[in-house]
Amino acid sequence: MSKFTISHEEGETKGRYVLVHNGAEADLTYSILSPQTRIADHTGVPDALRGTGAGLALVERLVADARAGGWKIVPLCPFANAQRRRHPDWADAFNV
């Protein structure tokens, strides 16, 4: 799926995917609306990782986890929403 290693942190109301590559960190944060729904809040990619596919890798991981966990993504984050539109095969993972 990705050339990057992505870690995942989740608390009771929020979660985060973190990608570290060559000392730079990108992340995608989300809020837990319910057991069936996560709201993708923000994708942050520093200049050092722009153009590497780091942001796409984070959204791919979110989609994979949504499918595996049986929950849907509400793409509040503009980047996540743009990736959703570019990948119609991901429609099953989103609630729009």
C-alpha positions as CSV (number, residue, x, y, z in Angstrom):
1,M,0.0,0.0,0.0
2,S,2.6,2.5,1.0
3,K,6.4,3.0,1.0
4,F,6.0,4.7,4.4
5,T,5.6,3.4,7.9
6,I,2.6,4.9,9.6
7,S,1.8,4.6,13.3
8,H,-1.6,5.1,14.8
9,E,-2.7,6.6,18.1
10,E,-6.3,6.6,19.4
11,G,-7.9,7.9,22.5
12,E,-11.6,8.0,23.5
13,T,-12.5,10.9,21.3
14,K,-9.6,11.6,18.9
15,G,-7.1,9.7,16.9
16,R,-4.1,10.4,14.8
17,Y,-2.0,8.7,12.1
18,V,1.7,9.7,12.1
19,L,4.2,9.2,9.3
20,V,7.9,10.0,10.0
21,H,10.3,10.0,7.0
22,N,13.8,11.4,6.9
23,G,13.2,13.2,10.2
24,A,10.0,15.0,9.0
25,E,6.6,14.2,10.5
26,A,3.2,14.3,8.7
27,D,0.0,13.5,10.4
28,L,-3.7,13.0,9.8
29,T,-6.0,13.7,12.8
30,Y,-9.6,12.6,13.3
31,S,-12.4,12.8,15.8
32,I,-14.5,9.9,16.8
33,L,-18.1,10.8,16.3
34,S,-19.5,7.3,17.1
35,P,-18.3,3.7,16.9
36,Q,-19.4,3.8,13.2
37,T,-18.0,7.2,12.2
38,R,-14.7,9.1,12.3
39,I,-14.4,12.7,11.1
40,A,-11.1,13.3,9.2
41,D,-10.2,16.8,10.7
42,H,-6.8,17.7,9.3
43,T,-3.9,16.4,7.2
44,G,-0.6,18.1,7.9
45,V,2.4,17.5,5.6
46,P,5.5,19.7,6.1
47,D,7.4,21.2,3.2
48,A,10.1,18.5,3.5
49,L,7.5,15.8,2.6
50,R,5.5,17.6,0.0
51,G,5.3,15.8,-3.3
52,T,6.4,12.5,-1.7
53,G,3.0,10.9,-1.5
54,A,3.0,11.2,2.3
55,G,-0.5,12.8,2.5
56,L,-2.0,10.2,0.2
57,A,-0.4,7.4,2.2
58,L,-2.1,8.8,5.4
59,V,-5.5,8.9,3.7
60,E,-5.0,5.4,2.3
61,R,-4.3,4.1,5.8
62,L,-7.4,5.8,7.1
63,V,-9.5,4.2,4.3
64,A,-7.9,0.8,5.0
65,D,-8.7,1.0,8.7
66,A,-12.2,2.2,8.1
67,R,-12.9,-0.8,5.9
68,A,-11.3,-3.2,8.3
69,G,-13.1,-1.7,11.3
70,G,-16.5,-1.3,9.6
71,W,-16.8,2.4,10.2
72,K,-17.2,5.4,7.8
73,I,-15.2,8.6,7.3
74,V,-16.7,12.0,7.1
75,P,-14.0,14.0,5.2
76,L,-14.1,17.4,6.9
77,C,-10.4,17.9,6.0
78,P,-10.1,19.4,2.5
79,F,-7.2,17.2,1.5
80,A,-8.9,14.0,2.6
81,N,-12.1,15.1,0.7
82,A,-10.0,15.9,-2.4
83,Q,-8.5,12.4,-2.2
84,R,-11.9,10.9,-1.8
85,R,-13.1,12.6,-5.0
86,R,-10.0,11.3,-6.9
87,H,-10.5,7.7,-5.8
88,P,-14.1,6.7,-6.5
89,D,-13.2,3.2,-5.5
90,W,-13.0,4.4,-1.9
91,A,-16.7,5.4,-1.9
92,D,-17.6,2.5,0.5
93,A,-15.4,4.0,3.2
94,F,-16.9,7.5,3.2
95,N,-20.1,9.0,4.5
96,V,-20.8,12.2,2.5
